[in-house]
């Protein structure tokens, strides 16, 4: 609460004390650009039951009274000096204008001396105890905010056996009160994505401490860190998580954004609370929009309410000519979900989904065609994910009317708070993976109550790889990989939705897994060699079959290629394109390609079989040689010659 007091106290003093103390949230409204309203809305009234509210209002009033008392003597003395000047002027009738100038200069000099000089009594020097306590609390809260230094080493999705040049970034984080004695810090997941090293530095300290990443929640853009060094935790109090704020509540964003090295404070109000798209996790969860400035480097920093409680984590903002002061923070319900999930499972399992695609039912004709009465509401099930538990009880054409007893409106919203509604996906995100939910469904004119278990999303094309390396298979210069959104971004940039092949986009946006190990296998590129002559122009095409067998995954492709005894290897692609290789040529071509392009193996590490101990006690990760025409890259002796000494 002292944070907001320090931010807005000087501006508020110009508008009076009474209005300031009558409302908690009006601090952010009382700025030099926006005068205070003549009458405050009822929603701004300070509830008497709010913890610390009376103390906050009292200390604020005393702070402003202190400012008024300190400035009053200067005003009075200035007025006295002006009177003295006028008296001096009346005595010198012959020099009226000169007397006026002299008197004005004397008055101005006296005023400047008194305003800039030391206070005249101890009352002016003393800060009221309640105000000092608030300032101490604010200082302690800011001491819990740290600067995060991270070195990233991201994979090259276009050349999946390589990594990009490492780069460094700085962001913000804070110590969080876990309630069970753990030494935890929170920051954004994108702040430590593909990290090689993470360090943190406390405010006012010249040392950087190594941090360990305990868990990364890509979906909710939260990462959990810890520091082993005991010195890091000395004389610092973790931040308490506060409740979900309300619209126009005052907030302060603390962190280390660009523009300087020291801690930064910006302030604003809560503008909107709704289910929003999380850019890093490409998911939709509850988020809070604020008008406080959120810049690069603020990511992972805490956002405080007027009581000094952390009500969210700054994580993204909207930039552009049509946007101004639009930033978002991750609210405490999402943070608590992440922490509870980690405590229960020892790792982050993610936010569950219902596993259905639904349609709004705002058309009266649509409702009537399904036998709904005028008073019935709900959403229409369009499709059900085959691997979701919902496929066991739901089917297209069902109407979901209630979720856990909460009425779902025809526009897909549910009651949120007084006067507010929110997408009913919010209710689903409050659950944990594996938990049960109750649905009231209208099916063929009859209402049924169904029980389902919520599960993780089952999209065929993953939206992120959770900081793991991409998979690949190299066969005689043809590079195969699995389709994911980061791959499309690597190939086509941020405008991949407009530039990517339509067939790949269709898989990204609409396809769902039918088998747990199913992937979209893509011919990424063709590295030129004699065996691939004539196919060099092929790239980014889906592979449907290998020698007539429908492919399920990259692992399946590797198994089929290893055990192939046919004269030819045939690959069926999109648009009826066909690639045929001579199996006999694949043997030498693969070894040459691996050596020429410094590729460590024809299979990515995750696709290699689990090592099995041999009779002599050694182990091998190579697929077994099943026939005389097996690829030479599987020959351990020759492969060692092709293996580069350094990974790029």
TAWO-V556024 format. One record per residue. N is the residue number from 1. NEAR is the number of other C-alpha atoms within 12 Angstrom. Layout:
N/NEAR + N/NEAR
//
This chain:
1/44 + 2/37 + 3/41 + 4/44 + 5/46 + 6/31 + 7/31 + 8/35 + 9/36 + 10/26 + 11/27 + 12/36 + 13/33 + 14/21 + 15/26 + 16/24 + 17/30 + 18/24 + 19/31 + 20/43 + 21/34 + 22/29 + 23/37 + 24/44 + 25/42 + 26/44 + 27/47 + 28/41 + 29/34 + 30/35 + 31/23 + 32/17 + 33/10 + 34/14 + 35/21 + 36/28 + 37/17 + 38/13 + 39/16 + 40/22 + 41/17 + 42/13 + 43/19 + 44/25 + 45/22 + 46/27 + 47/18 + 48/15 + 49/10 + 50/16 + 51/18 + 52/22 + 53/24 + 54/22 + 55/27 + 56/37 + 57/37 + 58/26 + 59/31 + 60/46 + 61/30 + 62/29 + 63/37 + 64/33 + 65/29 + 66/28 + 67/29 + 68/24 + 69/24 + 70/27 + 71/23 + 72/20 + 73/25 + 74/29 + 75/21 + 76/19 + 77/23 + 78/27 + 79/21 + 80/21 + 81/28 + 82/27 + 83/19 + 84/24 + 85/29 + 86/26 + 87/19 + 88/25 + 89/23 + 90/18 + 91/16 + 92/17 + 93/14 + 94/12 + 95/15 + 96/18 + 97/17 + 98/19 + 99/23 + 100/25 + 101/18 + 102/23 + 103/30 + 104/26 + 105/20 + 106/26 + 107/28 + 108/24 + 109/21 + 110/26 + 111/25 + 112/18 + 113/19 + 114/23 + 115/21 + 116/14 + 117/16 + 118/15 + 119/19 + 120/19 + 121/12 + 122/13 + 123/15 + 124/21 + 125/14 + 126/19 + 127/24 + 128/23 + 129/17 + 130/26 + 131/32 + 132/24 + 133/22 + 134/32 + 135/28 + 136/21 + 137/29 + 138/33 + 139/27 + 140/27 + 141/42 + 142/42 + 143/33 + 144/42 + 145/46 + 146/51 + 147/47 + 148/49 + 149/34 + 150/36 + 151/26 + 152/24 + 153/25 + 154/32 + 155/29 + 156/27 + 157/34 + 158/36 + 159/32 + 160/36 + 161/34 + 162/27 + 163/24 + 164/20 + 165/15 + 166/20 + 167/20 + 168/22 + 169/31 + 170/36 + 171/44 + 172/53 + 173/55 + 174/53 + 175/43 + 176/43 + 177/26 + 178/26 + 179/17 + 180/11 + 181/10 + 182/20 + 183/29 + 184/34 + 185/45 + 186/54 + 187/52 + 188/45 + 189/41 + 190/41 + 191/46 + 192/46 + 193/39 + 194/32 + 195/30 + 196/26 + 197/27 + 198/36 + 199/35 + 200/43 + 201/37 + 202/37 + 203/32 + 204/17 + 205/19 + 206/14 + 207/17 + 208/23 + 209/27 + 210/25 + 211/34 + 212/27 + 213/33 + 214/28 + 215/34 + 216/38 + 217/41 + 218/34 + 219/40 + 220/49 + 221/44 + 222/47 + 223/46 + 224/44 + 225/37 + 226/31 + 227/31 + 228/20 + 229/17 + 230/13 + 231/16 + 232/31 + 233/26 + 234/15 + 235/14 + 236/25 + 237/26 + 238/34 + 239/39 + 240/28 + 241/34 + 242/28 + 243/25 + 244/32 + 245/35 + 246/31 + 247/26 + 248/30 + 249/39 + 250/40 + 251/52 + 252/48 + 253/50 + 254/50 + 255/47 + 256/39 + 257/32 + 258/21 + 259/13 + 260/15 + 261/21 + 262/25 + 263/33 + 264/34 + 265/32 + 266/34 + 267/36 + 268/38 + 269/39 + 270/39 + 271/25 + 272/27 + 273/32 + 274/34 + 275/31 + 276/28 + 277/25 + 278/34 + 279/25 + 280/32 + 281/32 + 282/22 + 283/28 + 284/27 + 285/40 + 286/37 + 287/39 + 288/41 + 289/39 + 290/45 + 291/33 + 292/36 + 293/37 + 294/41 + 295/34 + 296/28 + 297/38 + 298/47 + 299/48 + 300/50 + 301/52 + 302/54 + 303/59 + 304/47 + 305/44 + 306/48 + 307/38 + 308/40 + 309/38 + 310/46 + 311/41 + 312/49 + 313/54 + 314/55 + 315/48 + 316/38 + 317/32 + 318/25 + 319/16 + 320/9 + 321/8 + 322/8 + 323/12 + 324/15 + 325/25 + 326/28 + 327/39 + 328/46 + 329/56 + 330/48 + 331/41 + 332/35 + 333/30 + 334/38 + 335/46 + 336/33 + 337/30 + 338/39 + 339/38 + 340/27 + 341/27 + 342/27 + 343/21 + 344/14 + 345/16 + 346/15 + 347/19 + 348/31 + 349/29 + 350/36 + 351/39 + 352/37 + 353/39 + 354/45 + 355/35 + 356/39 + 357/33 + 358/29 + 359/25 + 360/26 + 361/32 + 362/21 + 363/19 + 364/18 + 365/13 + 366/22 + 367/28 + 368/18 + 369/17 + 370/26 + 371/22 + 372/31 + 373/17 + 374/18 + 375/14 + 376/28 + 377/34 + 378/41 + 379/41 + 380/36 + 381/31 + 382/20 + 383/24 + 384/32 + 385/35 + 386/28 + 387/27 + 388/33 + 389/30 + 390/34 + 391/26 + 392/19 + 393/28 + 394/35 + 395/28 + 396/27 + 397/28 + 398/38 + 399/45 + 400/48 + 401/39 + 402/33 + 403/35 + 404/25 + 405/20 + 406/25 + 407/31 + 408/35 + 409/28 + 410/30 + 411/24 + 412/32 + 413/31 + 414/32 + 415/24 + 416/23 + 417/14 + 418/11 + 419/11 + 420/15 + 421/23 + 422/28 + 423/29 + 424/37 + 425/34 + 426/33 + 427/36 + 428/37 + 429/34 + 430/31 + 431/32 + 432/31 + 433/31 + 434/23 + 435/22 + 436/23 + 437/30 + 438/27 + 439/34 + 440/30 + 441/35 + 442/31 + 443/26 + 444/18 + 445/18 + 446/18 + 447/20 + 448/20 + 449/23 + 450/28 + 451/24 + 452/29 + 453/28 + 454/34 + 455/31 + 456/29 + 457/35 + 458/32 + 459/36 + 460/34 + 461/32 + 462/33 + 463/29 + 464/33 + 465/28 + 466/32 + 467/27 + 468/24 + 469/31 + 470/35 + 471/40 + 472/41 + 473/44 + 474/43 + 475/51 + 476/41 + 477/37 + 478/41 + 479/45 + 480/44 + 481/42 + 482/46 + 483/47 + 484/34 + 485/36 + 486/34 + 487/38 + 488/36 + 489/23 + 490/26 + 491/25 + 492/20 + 493/17 + 494/16 + 495/13 + 496/21 + 497/21 + 498/14 + 499/18 + 500/26 + 501/23 + 502/20 + 503/23 + 504/35 + 505/28 + 506/19 + 507/29 + 508/31 + 509/21 + 510/21 + 511/26 + 512/29 + 513/26 + 514/20 + 515/18 + 516/18 + 517/21 + 518/26 + 519/35 + 520/46 + 521/40 + 522/43 + 523/40 + 524/37 + 525/30 + 526/32 + 527/32 + 528/25 + 529/26 + 530/22 + 531/31 + 532/29 + 533/21 + 534/16 + 535/25 + 536/21 + 537/18 + 538/28 + 539/27 + 540/36 + 541/37 + 542/40 + 543/41 + 544/30 + 545/31 + 546/33 + 547/27 + 548/18 + 549/20 + 550/23 + 551/30 + 552/28 + 553/36 + 554/40 + 555/30 + 556/27 + 557/41 + 558/36 + 559/26 + 560/29 + 561/41 + 562/36 + 563/24 + 564/29 + 565/20 + 566/22 + 567/17 + 568/21 + 569/33 + 570/27 + 571/34 + 572/26 + 573/31 + 574/24 + 575/14 + 576/13 + 577/20 + 578/24 + 579/33 + 580/27 + 581/33 + 582/26 + 583/31 + 584/23 + 585/27 + 586/35 + 587/34 + 588/29 + 589/32 + 590/44 + 591/37 + 592/33 + 593/34 + 594/38 + 595/26 + 596/20 + 597/26 + 598/25 + 599/38 + 600/32 + 601/43 + 602/47 + 603/36 + 604/30 + 605/23 + 606/21 + 607/28 + 608/26 + 609/18 + 610/14 + 611/17 + 612/16 + 613/12 + 614/10 + 615/8 + 616/8 + 617/9 + 618/10 + 619/15 + 620/19 + 621/22 + 622/32 + 623/31 + 624/25 + 625/21 + 626/18 + 627/20 + 628/18 + 629/26 + 630/33 + 631/40 + 632/37 + 633/38 + 634/39 + 635/30 + 636/21 + 637/13 + 638/20 + 639/27 + 640/21 + 641/21 + 642/28 + 643/27 + 644/19 + 645/12 + 646/12 + 647/17 + 648/21
//
